[in-house]
């Protein structure tokens, strides 16, 4: 549904009456910074692949970019190879632009590179800089009424309210669109 949206900074798409829209599930869980496990007393209504948002589950984080090695740095990022990402902001660095989908490649503990396609060649970055990296977090596993596993580690610790939905709007968000339901 969101594949053909153009770059849309400051634009909104409102979704109603479509598959996945009415299936938002709000549950409380406990996160630990840097962990992909969210402890939950109830996992009712959740399914693997659902997009997760809420306190403790970031969709945008600060990063630094280095020309030496063409790397993006975020301590203990936990982002897997082939994860689609984009930038909401970029300062100084060129070779990439905001609201454009890239793919994570060559991950290490605190760094990774970017490619135009999943598994593609690393993009050459010019000028060291910083930015705000965006991505979507999804449920990768569920242990019924015990916990869920996230695709990307939590960004905060504590009791949190999480919203999960089948309709994965992260691609629109990567392109700079605001999505309302």
DOLOTI-664105 format. One record per residue: residue in one letter; x, y, z of N, C-alpha, C, O in turn. Coordinates in Angstrom, 2 decimals, m for minus. Example, Ala and Ser with C-alpha at 12.3 -4.5 7.8 and 13.67 -1.06 7.14 Angstrom:
<donus>
   residuo       nxx       nyy       nzz      caxx      cayy      cazz       cxx       cyy       czz       oxx       oyy       ozz
         A     13.19     m5.69      7.80     12.30     m4.50      7.80     13.20     m3.30      7.80     14.24     m3.32      8.46
         S     12.85     m2.25      7.08     13.67     m1.06      7.14     12.90      0.03      7.87     13.41      1.14      8.04
</donus>
This chain:
<donus>
   residuo       nxx       nyy       nzz      caxx      cayy      cazz       cxx       cyy       czz       oxx       oyy       ozz
         X      0.81     m1.19      0.00      0.00      0.00      0.00      0.86      1.26      0.00      0.49      2.25     m0.63
         X      1.99      1.24      0.70      2.82      2.43      0.84      4.01      2.45     m0.11      4.78      3.41     m0.11
         X      4.19      1.42     m0.91      5.36      1.28     m1.77      5.52      2.44     m2.74      6.64      2.91     m2.96
         X      4.44      2.92     m3.33      4.55      3.91     m4.39      4.40      5.36     m3.93      4.31      6.26     m4.76
         X      4.39      5.60     m2.63      4.37      6.98     m2.14      5.69      7.63     m2.47      6.75      7.03     m2.30
         X      5.64      8.86     m2.94      6.86      9.61     m3.18      7.39     10.16     m1.87      6.78      9.96     m0.82
         X      8.51     10.85     m1.93      9.05     11.50     m0.75      8.02     12.52     m0.29      7.53     13.32     m1.09
         X      7.69     12.50      1.01      6.55     13.30      1.43      6.74     14.08      2.71      5.80     14.16      3.50
         X      7.89     14.65      2.94      8.08     15.41      4.17      6.93     16.36      4.40      6.54     17.11      3.50
         X      6.38     16.32      5.60      5.27     17.17      6.02      3.96     16.83      5.32      3.07     17.67      5.25
         X      3.83     15.63      4.81      2.57     15.19      4.22      2.00     14.07      5.07      2.73     13.35      5.75
         X      0.68     13.93      5.03     m0.01     12.94      5.85     m0.89     12.08      4.96     m1.53     12.57      4.04
         X     m0.92     10.79      5.26     m1.86      9.89      4.63     m2.72      9.32      5.76     m2.19      8.87      6.78
         X     m4.04      9.35      5.59     m4.96      8.82      6.58     m5.53      7.52      6.04     m6.04      7.47      4.93
         X     m5.44      6.46      6.84     m5.88      5.14      6.43     m7.10      4.74      7.24     m7.05      4.73      8.47
         X     m8.19      4.42      6.55     m9.40      3.94      7.22    m10.00      2.82      6.40     m9.90      2.81      5.18
         X    m10.62      1.88      7.07    m11.36      0.82      6.40    m10.53     m0.16      5.60    m11.08     m0.85      4.75
         X     m9.22     m0.23      5.84     m8.37     m1.16      5.11     m7.90     m2.29      6.02     m7.96     m2.17      7.25
         X     m7.45     m3.37      5.43     m6.94     m4.50      6.18     m5.88     m4.05      7.16     m4.94     m3.35      6.79
         X     m6.03     m4.45      8.40     m5.03     m4.13      9.41     m5.32     m2.87     10.19     m4.78     m2.69     11.28
         X     m6.16     m1.99      9.66     m6.43     m0.74     10.35     m7.18     m0.98     11.64     m6.83     m0.41     12.67
         X     m8.21     m1.83     11.60     m9.02     m2.06     12.79     m8.42     m3.05     13.77     m9.06     m3.41     14.75
         X     m7.19     m3.49     13.53     m6.62     m4.53     14.37     m5.54     m4.01     15.32     m4.73     m4.80     15.81
         X     m5.53     m2.71     15.59     m4.53     m2.19     16.54     m4.75     m2.82     17.90     m5.89     m2.89     18.38
         X     m3.68     m3.26     18.52     m3.73     m3.89     19.84     m2.84     m3.08     20.76     m1.67     m2.88     20.47
         X     m3.39     m2.61     21.89     m2.62     m1.86     22.86     m2.47     m2.72     24.11     m3.46     m3.09     24.74
         X     m1.24     m3.02     24.48     m0.94     m3.83     25.65      0.22     m3.21     26.42      1.01     m2.45     25.87
         X      0.32     m3.55     27.69      1.40     m3.05     28.53      2.45     m4.14     28.69      2.13     m5.32     28.83
         X      3.71     m3.72     28.67      4.80     m4.65     28.87      5.96     m3.96     29.58      5.89     m2.77     29.89
         X      7.01     m4.72     29.83      8.20     m4.18     30.47      9.39     m4.38     29.56      9.69     m5.49     29.13
         X     10.08     m3.26     29.27     11.24     m3.31     28.40     12.51     m3.07     29.20     12.49     m2.54     30.31
         X     13.62     m3.48     28.61     14.94     m3.20     29.16     15.77     m2.61     28.02     15.83     m3.19     26.94
         X     16.40     m1.48     28.26     17.21     m0.84     27.25     18.19     m1.84     26.64     18.91     m2.52     27.36
         X     18.20     m1.92     25.32     19.13     m2.80     24.61     18.66     m4.23     24.46     19.35     m5.03     23.83
         X     17.50     m4.58     25.01     16.97     m5.94     24.91     15.87     m6.00     23.86     15.14     m5.03     23.67
         X     15.75     m7.12     23.18     14.67     m7.31     22.23     13.46     m7.99     22.86     12.45     m8.20     22.19
         X     13.56     m8.34     24.13     12.47     m9.02     24.82     11.61     m8.03     25.59     12.13     m7.21     26.35
         X     10.30     m8.10     25.38      9.33     m7.31     26.14      8.49     m8.29     26.94      7.78     m9.11     26.36
         X      8.56     m8.21     28.26      7.78     m9.09     29.12      6.34     m8.58     29.16      6.10     m7.39     29.39
         X      5.39     m9.49     28.94      3.97     m9.11     28.89      3.12    m10.20     29.52      3.30    m11.38     29.22
         X      2.19     m9.80     30.39      1.28    m10.77     31.01      0.25    m11.28     30.00     m0.24    m12.40     30.12
         X     m0.07    m10.45     29.00     m1.02    m10.85     27.96     m0.42    m10.55     26.59      0.11     m9.46     26.36
         X     m0.51    m11.51     25.71     m0.10    m11.32     24.32     m1.30    m11.50     23.39     m1.13    m11.70     22.19
         X     m2.50    m11.42     23.95     m3.72    m11.62     23.19     m3.82    m10.62     22.04     m3.66     m9.41     22.23
         X     m4.08    m11.13     20.85     m4.26    m10.29     19.68     m2.99     m9.97     18.92     m3.04     m9.37     17.85
         X     m1.84    m10.37     19.46     m0.57    m10.08     18.79     m0.22    m11.18     17.80     m0.61    m12.33     17.97
         X      0.53    m10.82     16.76      0.98    m11.79     15.77      2.38    m11.41     15.31      2.73    m10.23     15.28
         X      3.16    m12.39     14.94      4.49    m12.15     14.39      4.33    m11.30     13.14      3.45    m11.54     12.32
         X      5.20    m10.29     13.00      5.17     m9.40     11.86      4.46     m8.08     12.11      4.57     m7.16     11.31
         X      3.72     m7.99     13.23      3.03     m6.73     13.53      4.04     m5.62     13.80      5.08     m5.86     14.41
         X      3.73     m4.41     13.33      4.51     m3.22     13.62      4.25     m2.83     15.07      3.10     m2.86     15.51
         X      5.30     m2.46     15.81      5.17     m2.08     17.22      5.64     m0.65     17.39      6.71     m0.28     16.90
         X      4.85      0.15     18.09      5.25      1.51     18.45      4.92      1.72     19.92      4.12      0.98     20.50
         X      5.51      2.72     20.51      5.21      3.06     21.90      6.46      3.44     22.67      7.58      3.33     22.17
         X      6.25      3.87     23.87      7.35      4.27     24.75      8.33      3.12     24.91      7.92      1.99     25.17
         X      9.59      3.40     24.75     10.61      2.36     24.88     10.92      1.65     23.58     11.90      0.90     23.50
         X     10.11      1.86     22.56     10.36      1.27     21.24     10.55      2.44     20.28      9.58      2.98     19.75
         X     11.79      2.81     20.05     12.09      3.96     19.20     11.81      3.67     17.74     11.93      2.53     17.29
         X     11.44      4.71     17.03     11.34      4.64     15.58     12.33      5.59     14.94     12.50      5.61     13.72
         X     13.00      6.41     15.79     14.01      7.35     15.30     15.06      7.55     16.39     14.73      7.77     17.55
         X     16.33      7.47     16.00     17.43      7.61     16.95     18.55      8.46     16.35     18.72      8.52     15.13
         X     19.31      9.11     17.22     20.46      9.90     16.78     21.61      8.98     16.41     21.89      8.00     17.10
         X     22.29      9.31     15.32     23.45      8.54     14.86     24.54      9.51     14.40     24.28     10.69     14.17
         X     25.75      8.99     14.27     26.82      9.74     13.63     27.23      8.98     12.38     27.05      7.77     12.29
         X     27.78      9.71     11.42     28.18      9.12     10.14     29.65      9.45      9.89     30.08     10.59     10.10
         X     30.40      8.46      9.44     31.83      8.63      9.21     32.19      8.23      7.77     31.73      7.22      7.25
         X     33.02      9.07      7.15     33.48      8.76      5.80     34.50      7.64      5.81     34.56      6.84      4.87
         X     35.32      7.56      6.86     36.27      6.45      6.98     35.49      5.18      7.22     34.97      4.98      8.32
         X     35.39      4.33      6.24     34.62      3.10      6.34     33.17      3.26      5.90     32.42      2.28      5.83
         X     32.76      4.50      5.60     31.39      4.75      5.16     30.38      4.15      6.14     29.47      3.42      5.73
         X     30.54      4.46      7.41     29.73      3.82      8.44     28.78      4.78      9.15     29.00      5.99      9.21
         X     27.73      4.18      9.67     26.78      4.84     10.56     27.05      4.25     11.94     27.17      3.03     12.08
         X     27.15      5.11     12.96     27.46      4.63     14.31     26.30      4.90     15.25     25.78      6.02     15.33
         X     25.92      3.87     15.97     24.95      3.93     17.08     25.34      2.79     18.01     25.27      1.62     17.63
         X     25.74      3.12     19.23     26.19      2.11     20.17     25.12      1.05     20.38     23.96      1.37     20.67
         X     25.51     m0.21     20.24     24.63     m1.38     20.46     23.30     m1.23     19.71     22.24     m1.44     20.29
         X     23.36     m0.87     18.43     22.15     m0.58     17.64     21.22     m1.77     17.49     20.00     m1.59     17.52
         X     21.75     m2.97     17.33     20.92     m4.17     17.20     20.12     m4.25     15.91     19.19     m5.05     15.82
         X     20.45     m3.46     14.92     19.72     m3.46     13.65     20.33     m4.52     12.74     21.54     m4.54     12.52
         X     19.50     m5.40     12.21     19.97     m6.51     11.39     20.25     m6.07      9.95     19.68     m5.09      9.47
         X     21.12     m6.81      9.28     21.35     m6.60      7.85     20.02     m6.68      7.11     19.13     m7.44      7.50
         X     19.88     m5.91      6.06     18.71     m5.84      5.18     17.50     m5.11      5.78     16.44     m5.08      5.17
         X     17.66     m4.52      6.99     16.58     m3.72      7.57     16.46     m2.41      6.79     17.46     m1.72      6.60
         X     15.25     m2.06      6.34     15.09     m0.76      5.68     15.13      0.38      6.70     14.55      0.27      7.78
         X     15.83      1.45      6.35     15.97      2.63      7.21     15.92      3.88      6.34     16.04      3.80      5.12
         X     15.75      5.02      6.98     15.87      6.31      6.29     16.35      7.33      7.31     16.55      7.01      8.48
         X     16.52      8.56      6.86     16.96      9.64      7.75     15.92     10.74      7.75     15.47     11.20      6.70
         X     15.55     11.17      8.95     14.66     12.33      9.10     15.47     13.61      8.99     14.99     14.62      8.48
         X     16.73     13.56      9.46     17.63     14.70      9.38     19.03     14.21      9.04     19.40     13.07      9.36
         X     19.80     15.07      8.40     21.23     14.83      8.15     21.95     16.16      8.32     21.48     17.19      7.84
         X     23.09     16.13      9.00     23.89     17.33      9.19     25.28     17.05      8.64     25.96     16.15      9.13
         X     25.70     17.78      7.66     27.04     17.76      7.06     27.24     16.62      6.07     27.81     16.86      5.00
         X     26.82     15.42      6.38     27.10     14.26      5.52     26.33     14.35      4.21     25.15     14.69      4.18
         X     27.02     14.03      3.12     26.38     13.92      1.81     26.64     12.53      1.26     27.42     11.76      1.82
         X     25.99     12.22      0.16     26.06     10.88     m0.42     24.77     10.12     m0.14     24.46      9.13     m0.81
         X     24.00     10.60      0.84     22.67     10.08      1.15     21.76     11.29      1.39     22.23     12.39      1.66
         X     20.44     11.07      1.29     19.50     12.17      1.49     18.36     11.73      2.41     18.10     10.54      2.57
         X     17.69     12.72      3.01     16.59     12.41      3.92     15.41     11.82      3.15     15.28     12.02      1.94
         X     14.56     11.10      3.88     13.31     10.52      3.37     13.51      9.56      2.20     12.62      9.38      1.38
         X     14.67      8.94      2.14     14.97      7.95      1.10     15.27      6.62      1.78     16.02      6.57      2.75
         X     14.67      5.55      1.28     14.87      4.23      1.89     16.23      3.66      1.51     16.59      3.61      0.33
         X     16.97      3.25      2.53     18.24      2.55      2.38     18.13      1.23      3.13     17.17      1.00      3.87
         X     19.12      0.36      2.92     19.13     m0.93      3.61     20.43     m1.06      4.40     21.50     m0.68      3.92
         X     20.32     m1.59      5.60     21.47     m1.81      6.46     22.26     m3.01      5.93     21.69     m4.05      5.62
         X     23.58     m2.84      5.83     24.47     m3.94      5.45     25.71     m3.90      6.35     25.97     m2.90      7.02
         X     26.44     m4.99      6.37     27.72     m5.09      7.07     27.64     m4.61      8.52     28.44     m3.79      8.96
         X     26.67     m5.14      9.26     26.50     m4.73     10.65     27.65     m5.23     11.52     28.17     m6.32     11.34
         X     28.01     m4.39     12.45     28.94     m4.73     13.54     28.24     m4.27     14.82     27.14     m3.72     14.76
         X     28.86     m4.48     15.96     28.22     m4.16     17.24     27.71     m2.73     17.32     26.61     m2.49     17.82
         X     28.51     m1.77     16.84     28.15     m0.36     16.98     28.07      0.40     15.67     27.82      1.60     15.67
         X     28.27     m0.28     14.55     28.26      0.39     13.25     27.58     m0.48     12.20     27.37     m1.68     12.39
         X     27.25      0.16     11.10     26.76     m0.55      9.92     26.96      0.37      8.72     27.25      1.56      8.87
         X     26.79     m0.19      7.54     26.84      0.59      6.31     25.45      0.61      5.68     24.56     m0.12      6.11
         X     25.30      1.45      4.67     24.03      1.59      3.98     24.18      1.19      2.52     25.24      1.38      1.91
         X     23.10      0.63      1.95     23.06      0.27      0.53     21.72      0.71     m0.05     20.76      0.92      0.69
         X     21.67      0.83     m1.37     20.42      1.19     m2.04     19.46      0.02     m2.15     18.26      0.21     m2.30
         X     20.00     m1.20     m2.07     19.19     m2.41     m2.15     19.63     m3.37     m1.04     20.76     m3.28     m0.56
         X     18.76     m4.27     m0.66     19.11     m5.27      0.35     20.31     m6.07     m0.15     20.27     m6.62     m1.26
         X     21.36     m6.15      0.65     22.56     m6.88      0.29     23.42     m6.20     m0.76     24.39     m6.79     m1.24
         X     23.09     m4.97     m1.14     23.82     m4.24     m2.18     25.15     m3.70     m1.71     25.60     m3.98     m0.59
         X     25.77     m2.94     m2.58     27.08     m2.34     m2.30     26.93     m1.15     m1.36     25.93     m0.43     m1.40
         X     27.94     m0.95     m0.53     27.94      0.17      0.42     27.97      1.51     m0.31     28.68      1.68     m1.30
         X     27.18      2.44      0.20     27.15      3.80     m0.34     28.35      4.58      0.20     28.68      4.47      1.38
         X     28.98      5.36     m0.66     30.10      6.20     m0.24     29.56      7.46      0.41     28.78      8.20     m0.20
         X     29.96      7.71      1.64     29.56      8.91      2.37     30.64      9.97      2.24     31.83      9.65      2.24
         X     30.24     11.22      2.13     31.20     12.31      2.12     30.88     13.23      3.29     29.72     13.53      3.55
         X     31.90     13.66      3.96     31.81     14.52      5.15     31.23     13.78      6.35     30.12     13.25      6.30
         X     32.00     13.76      7.42     31.50     13.21      8.68     30.32     14.06      9.13     30.28     15.26      8.84
         X     29.38     13.46      9.83     28.22     14.23     10.28     27.37     13.47     11.26     27.82     12.52     11.91
         X     26.14     13.90     11.36     25.18     13.27     12.26     23.81     13.28     11.61     23.61     13.89     10.57
         X     22.88     12.58     12.24     21.53     12.54     11.69     20.58     11.82     12.62     20.97     11.33     13.67
         X     19.33     11.78     12.19     18.29     11.03     12.89     17.86      9.89     12.00     17.28     10.10     10.93
         X     18.14      8.67     12.44     17.84      7.45     11.68     16.44      6.98     12.04     16.07      6.95     13.22
         X     15.64      6.60     11.02     14.29      6.06     11.24     14.23      4.61     10.79     14.93      4.21      9.86
         X     13.39      3.82     11.48     13.17      2.42     11.12     11.87      1.95     11.77     11.33      2.62     12.65
         X     11.38      0.82     11.32     10.20      0.21     11.93     10.62     m0.97     12.78     11.57     m1.68     12.44
         X      9.94     m1.19     13.88     10.21     m2.33     14.76      9.02     m3.27     14.69      7.87     m2.84     14.82
         X      9.28     m4.55     14.48      8.21     m5.53     14.36      8.38     m6.65     15.39      9.45     m6.82     15.98
         X      7.31     m7.41     15.59      7.35     m8.59     16.46      7.93     m9.74     15.66      7.43    m10.06     14.57
         X      8.98    m10.38     16.18      9.59    m11.51     15.48      9.25    m12.86     16.12      9.39    m13.90     15.47
         X      8.81    m12.85     17.38      8.44    m14.10     18.07      7.53    m13.75     19.25      7.59    m12.65     19.80
         X      6.70    m14.72     19.62      5.78    m14.55     20.75      5.82    m15.80     21.61      5.67    m16.91     21.10
         X      6.01    m15.62     22.92      5.81    m16.69     23.89      4.52    m16.31     24.61      4.49    m15.36     25.39
         X      3.46    m17.05     24.35      2.12    m16.70     24.80      2.08    m16.29     26.27      2.54    m17.01     27.16
         X      1.51    m15.10     26.50      1.30    m14.52     27.83      2.56    m14.48     28.69      2.49    m14.54     29.91
         X      3.71    m14.39     28.04      5.00    m14.28     28.73      5.81    m13.12     28.18      6.20    m12.22     28.92
         X      6.08    m13.15     26.84      6.86    m12.07     26.23      6.73    m12.07     24.72      6.22    m13.01     24.11
         X      7.22    m10.97     24.13      7.38    m10.88     22.68      8.83    m10.53     22.41      9.52     m9.97     23.26
         X      9.29    m10.85     21.21     10.63    m10.50     20.78     10.50     m9.47     19.67      9.73     m9.64     18.73
         X     11.28     m8.39     19.79     11.26     m7.30     18.82     12.39     m7.46     17.81     13.41     m8.08     18.10
         X     12.21     m6.89     16.63     13.24     m6.95     15.59     14.42     m6.03     15.92     15.53     m6.27     15.44
         X     14.20     m4.99     16.72     15.24     m4.03     17.09     15.13     m3.80     18.60     14.02     m3.68     19.11
         X     16.24     m3.74     19.32     16.20     m3.60     20.77     15.46     m2.35     21.26     15.40     m1.32     20.58
         X     14.90     m2.47     22.46     14.20     m1.36     23.10     15.18     m0.23     23.40     16.36     m0.46     23.63
         X     14.66      0.99     23.40     15.49      2.17     23.64     15.36      2.70     25.07     16.05      3.64     25.44
         X     14.47      2.10     25.86     14.28      2.55     27.25     13.85      1.37     28.11     13.37      0.36     27.60
         X     14.03      1.50     29.41     13.62      0.48     30.36     12.39      0.95     31.12     12.22      2.15     31.38
         X     11.53      0.00     31.46     10.38      0.33     32.30      9.10     m0.28     31.79      9.10     m1.02     30.80
         X      8.01      0.04     32.47      6.69     m0.40     32.07      6.21      0.51     30.94      6.21      1.73     31.09
         X      5.81     m0.07     29.82      5.46      0.72     28.66      4.15      0.26     28.05      3.75     m0.90     28.19
         X      3.48      1.17     27.37      2.28      0.86     26.60      2.70      0.76     25.14      3.24      1.71     24.57
         X      2.43     m0.39     24.54      2.82     m0.62     23.15      1.58     m0.79     22.29      0.60     m1.41     22.71
         X      1.62     m0.24     21.08      0.53     m0.40     20.13      1.08     m1.24     18.97      2.13     m0.92     18.41
         X      0.36     m2.29     18.63      0.77     m3.16     17.52     m0.36     m3.20     16.50     m1.53     m3.18     16.85
         X      0.02     m3.24     15.22     m1.00     m3.34     14.18     m0.46     m4.15     13.02      0.75     m4.18     12.76
         X     m1.38     m4.81     12.31     m1.00     m5.62     11.16     m0.52     m4.77     10.00      0.44     m5.14      9.32
         X     m1.18     m3.63      9.77     m0.79     m2.78      8.65      0.53     m2.10      9.00      0.58     m1.24      9.88
         X      1.58     m2.48      8.31      2.92     m1.97      8.60      3.12     m0.67      7.82      3.37     m0.68      6.61
         X      3.02      0.43      8.53      3.13      1.75      7.91      4.56      2.29      7.92      4.79      3.44      7.57
         X      5.53      1.46      8.33      6.90      1.96      8.47      7.49      2.44      7.14      8.32      3.35      7.15
         X      7.12      1.86      6.01      7.66      2.31      4.73      7.23      3.75      4.45      8.04      4.55      3.98
         X      5.97      4.09      4.73      5.52      5.47      4.55      6.30      6.40      5.47      6.70      7.49      5.07
         X      6.52      5.97      6.70      7.27      6.79      7.66      8.71      6.98      7.18      9.25      8.07      7.32
         X      9.33      5.95      6.63     10.69      6.05      6.11     10.77      7.10      5.01     11.80      7.74      4.83
         X      9.70      7.26      4.26      9.66      8.23      3.17      9.24      9.62      3.63      9.11     10.54      2.82
         X      9.04      9.79      4.95      8.74     11.10      5.49      7.27     11.43      5.63      6.92     12.57      5.95
         X      6.40     10.45      5.41      4.96     10.66      5.54      4.52     10.42      6.97      5.04      9.53      7.64
         X      3.56     11.18      7.45      2.90     10.90      8.71      1.69     10.04      8.37      0.96     10.34      7.43
         X      1.48      8.97      9.13      0.35      8.06      8.87     m0.59      8.14     10.06     m0.18      7.93     11.20
         X     m1.86      8.43      9.79     m2.87      8.44     10.85     m3.90      7.37     10.54     m4.14      7.04      9.38
         X     m4.50      6.85     11.58     m5.52      5.77     11.43     m6.82      6.21     12.02     m7.80      5.46     11.99
</donus>
